């Protein structure tokens, strides 16, 4: 998933290991690896409370400025135009750290996520993270960008995903001790299109904007998805790939749990998307997470981890 400014995304439900680490074995560091969902792209915007629609010269956030910057980015490829649209302070890693820390125990956050990242970029994120030998909860949430316009079969994509993910986890394992790696499953993205199809998020005397407009004009993550969705082809394309890739996450967690060289633990956070989605979870591109979405996912992670108990 690509970029964000004040947005949040998906919902709540089940992570796999960690829980009572909050109560009895506080982590010293939260590490996060992934793409724009974790980087906080557009998390400063919301479908249910959109920014005003005023001139592009305004210094603060406006619909007109977003449209201008996103169009210019698509023409020039200048990623500096996207930097202001990131709000890591609203992203779920920061929110989770605030939920977990106590008055006597501060938690550092290392958010290494990069908008637009694919699984091939995970190793670079892990290698580029600060040296850290402290007790750590590391979250890995990546792979959605790999789904766009791939010619691989679901099995081929899952195998490639596994190989590159495994290499990054092995590197992480060699550089951490007595810590925990939590692998977050991928979402069936067709659910977002089904929920937000035709949703009008801004209506004024000068313009009306709905999610079809956002998916085609306001920084579309993957332009091919909308026509596929309209033809009823998107679930059949996305679902088999997501299911195969998520299965590989379970295989990876089991294998790494057995062979960790640093007494680290590995788990998958299942059932994260069991809850119904709501429009207020999403940013104005109808894809990334709003602040509400980021808060929701952080709260879900904590609740599930508390319920599961943990190793820290």
C-alpha positions in Angstrom: 0.0 0.0 0.0 1.4 3.3 -0.9 1.4 6.6 1.0 -0.6 8.4 3.8 -1.0 11.7 5.8 -3.5 11.6 8.6 -5.3 8.4 7.9 -6.1 5.0 9.5 -7.3 1.8 8.2 -8.4 -1.6 9.1 -9.9 -3.2 12.1 -9.4 -5.3 15.1 -8.9 -8.8 16.0 -6.4 -11.4 16.7 -2.6 -11.3 17.0 -0.6 -14.3 18.1 2.0 -13.8 20.8 2.9 -11.1 23.1 0.0 -10.2 25.2 1.1 -10.2 28.8 4.4 -8.7 27.8 2.5 -5.5 28.4 1.7 -6.5 31.9 4.7 -8.5 33.1 7.5 -8.3 30.5 7.4 -4.8 29.1 9.2 -4.4 25.8 11.8 -1.7 25.6 11.4 -1.1 21.9 8.6 -1.4 19.3 10.0 -2.0 15.8 7.7 -1.7 12.8 8.5 -2.8 9.2 6.2 -2.4 6.2 4.7 0.1 3.8 2.5 3.1 3.8 -0.1 1.7 6.1 2.5 1.5 8.8 4.3 4.7 7.7 1.1 6.8 8.4 0.5 8.0 4.8 -2.6 10.2 4.7 -3.5 9.4 8.2 -4.1 13.0 8.8 -7.2 12.8 6.6 -10.6 11.1 7.1 -13.5 10.2 4.8 -16.0 11.2 7.5 -14.2 14.5 8.3 -12.5 15.6 5.1 -10.2 18.7 4.9 -11.6 21.9 3.4 -11.5 22.3 -0.4 -9.5 25.5 -0.9 -6.7 26.8 -3.0 -3.5 24.8 -3.6 -1.3 27.6 -2.1 -2.6 27.0 1.4 0.1 25.8 3.7 -2.2 23.6 5.7 -4.0 20.5 4.5 -6.8 20.9 1.9 -8.4 18.7 -0.8 -7.2 21.0 -3.5 -3.6 20.8 -2.3 -3.8 17.0 -2.1 -5.1 16.7 -5.6 -2.4 19.1 -6.9 0.4 17.2 -5.1 -0.8 13.8 -6.1 -1.3 14.7 -9.7 2.2 16.3 -9.8 3.7 13.2 -8.3 2.1 11.0 -10.9 3.5 13.2 -13.6 7.0 13.7 -12.2 7.6 10.7 -9.9 9.0 13.2 -7.4 8.6 11.4 -4.0 9.4 14.5 -2.1 5.8 15.6 -2.9 4.5 12.8 -0.8 6.7 13.4 2.3 4.3 16.0 3.8 1.4 13.5 3.5 2.9 11.1 6.1 1.9 11.3 9.8 4.0 8.7 11.7 2.9 10.2 14.9 -0.6 9.0 14.1 0.5 5.6 12.8 -0.4 2.4 14.7 3.2 1.8 16.0 3.3 5.1 17.8 -0.3 4.6 19.1 0.6 1.1 20.3 3.6 2.3 22.2 1.4 4.8 24.0 -1.1 2.1 24.9 1.6 -0.2 26.2 3.9 2.2 28.1 3.3 3.0 31.8 4.3 5.9 33.9 7.5 4.0 35.0 8.3 2.3 31.7 9.0 4.3 28.5 9.0 2.5 25.1 11.0 3.6 22.1 9.5 3.3 18.6 11.6 2.5 15.5 9.2 2.8 12.6 11.1 1.7 9.5 8.1 1.4 7.1 8.4 3.1 3.8 5.5 4.0 1.5 5.3 1.9 -1.6 7.5 -0.9 -0.1 7.2 -4.4 -1.4 8.5 -7.6 0.1 11.8 -7.2 -1.8 12.4 -4.1 0.3 12.0 -5.8 3.6 15.6 -6.8 4.0 16.7 -3.2 3.4 14.4 -2.0 6.1 15.7 -4.6 8.6 19.3 -3.9 7.8 18.8 -0.2 8.0 17.2 -0.2 11.4 19.2 1.1 14.4 21.3 -1.5 16.2 19.1 -2.8 19.0 19.8 -5.4 21.6 17.0 -4.5 23.9 13.8 -6.5 24.5 11.8 -5.8 21.4 8.4 -6.3 19.9 8.9 -6.3 16.1 5.9 -6.1 13.8 6.1 -7.0 10.1 3.3 -5.8 8.0 4.1 -5.9 4.3 3.0 -7.4 1.0 -0.1 -5.5 -0.2 1.9 -3.6 -2.8 3.1 -6.9 -4.3 -0.4 -7.7 -5.3 -0.8 -5.0 -7.9 -0.4 -6.1 -11.6 1.5 -9.3 -11.0 1.8 -11.9 -13.7 2.7 -14.7 -11.1 0.2 -17.3 -10.1 -0.9 -17.3 -6.5 1.5 -20.2 -5.7 4.4 -18.5 -7.5 3.8 -15.3 -5.6 3.5 -17.0 -2.3 6.8 -18.8 -2.8 8.6 -15.6 -3.8 7.0 -13.9 -0.7 8.2 -16.7 1.5 11.8 -16.6 0.3 12.3 -12.9 0.7 10.4 -12.7 4.0 12.5 -15.6 5.4 15.8 -13.9 4.5 14.7 -10.7 6.3 13.5 -12.6 9.4 16.8 -14.6 9.6 18.8 -11.3 9.5 16.5 -9.8 12.2 16.8 -13.0 14.4 20.6 -12.8 14.2 20.5 -9.2 15.6 18.0 -9.5 18.4 17.8 -11.5 21.6 14.9 -12.5 23.8 12.5 -10.5 21.6 9.4 -11.2 19.6 8.6 -11.0 15.9 4.9 -10.6 15.1 3.9 -11.2 11.5 0.7 -9.4 10.4 -1.4 -11.1 7.7 -2.5 -9.4 4.5 -6.0 -8.1 3.9 -8.3 -9.1 1.2 -8.3 -5.7 -0.5 -11.6 -6.3 -2.4 -13.4 -5.8 1.0 -12.3 -2.1 0.9 -13.7 -1.6 -2.5 -17.0 -3.3 -1.6 -17.4 -1.1 1.5 -16.6 2.2 -0.2 -17.9 1.8 -3.7 -19.8 5.0 -4.5 -19.2 6.5 -1.0 -19.5 10.3 -1.2 -17.0 11.9 1.2 -17.2 15.5 0.1 -20.0 17.5 -1.3 -19.8 21.3 -1.8 -21.0 24.0 -4.2 -17.9 23.6 -6.4 -17.4 19.8 -6.4 -18.5 16.4 -5.2 -16.0 13.7 -4.5 -16.6 10.0 -4.0 -14.4 7.0 -3.7 -14.5 6.2 -7.4 -13.0 9.6 -7.9 -10.4 9.0 -5.2 -9.4 5.6 -6.7 -8.8 7.2 -10.1 -7.5 10.6 -9.3 -6.5 11.1 -5.7 -3.3 9.1 -5.7 -4.6 5.7 -6.8 -2.7 2.9 -5.2 -3.3 0.4 -8.1 -5.4 1.9 -10.9 -6.1 -1.5 -12.3 -8.1 -2.5 -9.3 -11.1 -0.3 -9.9 -12.0 -1.7 -13.4 -11.4 -5.2 -12.1 -13.7 -4.5 -9.2 -16.4 -3.0 -11.6 -16.2 -6.2 -13.7 -16.5 -8.4 -10.6 -13.0 -9.8 -11.1 -11.2 -8.3 -8.1 -12.0 -10.9 -5.4 -11.0 -13.7 -7.7 -7.7 -12.0 -8.3 -6.8 -10.9 -4.8 -8.2 -13.6 -2.5 -6.2 -16.6 -3.7 -3.0 -14.6 -3.5 -3.7 -13.3 -0.1 -4.6 -16.7 1.2 -1.5 -18.3 -0.2 0.8 -15.6 1.1 -0.8 -15.6 4.6 -0.3 -19.4 4.7 3.4 -18.8 4.2 3.5 -16.5 7.2 2.4 -19.4 9.4 5.0 -21.6 7.9 7.6 -18.9 8.5 6.6 -18.3 12.1 6.8 -22.1 12.9 10.2 -22.5 11.2 11.7 -19.4 12.8 10.4 -20.4 16.2 12.2 -23.7 16.0 15.6 -22.4 14.8 16.0 -18.9 16.4 19.6 -18.3 17.3 18.7 -15.5 19.8 16.0 -17.1 21.9 13.5 -15.0 20.0 9.9 -15.9 19.4 7.8 -15.7 16.2 4.1 -15.7 15.7 1.3 -14.7 13.3 -1.5 -12.3 14.3 -4.6 -14.1 13.1 -8.1 -12.7 12.8 -7.0 -9.1 12.6 -9.7 -8.3 10.0 -12.7 -10.1 11.6 -14.4 -6.9 12.6 -16.6 -5.0 10.2 -14.9 -2.1 8.5 -16.4 1.4 8.8 -15.8 4.5 6.5 -14.2 6.4 9.3 -11.3 4.0 9.3 -10.1 5.4 6.0 -8.3 8.4 4.6 -9.6 10.4 1.6 -7.9 8.2 -1.0 -10.4 5.5 0.2 -7.6 3.1 0.8 -5.1 4.1 3.5 -6.0 4.4 7.2 -7.3 7.5 8.9 -6.3 8.3 12.5 -9.4 6.4 13.6 -8.2 3.4 11.6 -4.7 3.6 13.0 -6.1 3.8 16.5 -8.4 0.9 15.9 -5.6 -1.4 14.6 -3.3 -0.4 17.5 -6.0 -1.2 20.0 -6.8 -4.4 18.3 -3.2 -5.5 18.4 -2.9 -4.7 22.1 -6.2 -6.4 23.0 -5.3 -9.6 21.1 -1.8 -9.7 22.4 -3.0 -9.2 26.0 -5.5 -12.1 25.5 -2.9 -14.4 24.0 -0.2 -14.0 26.6 3.4 -13.6 25.5 7.1 -14.4 25.7 8.6 -11.1 26.8 
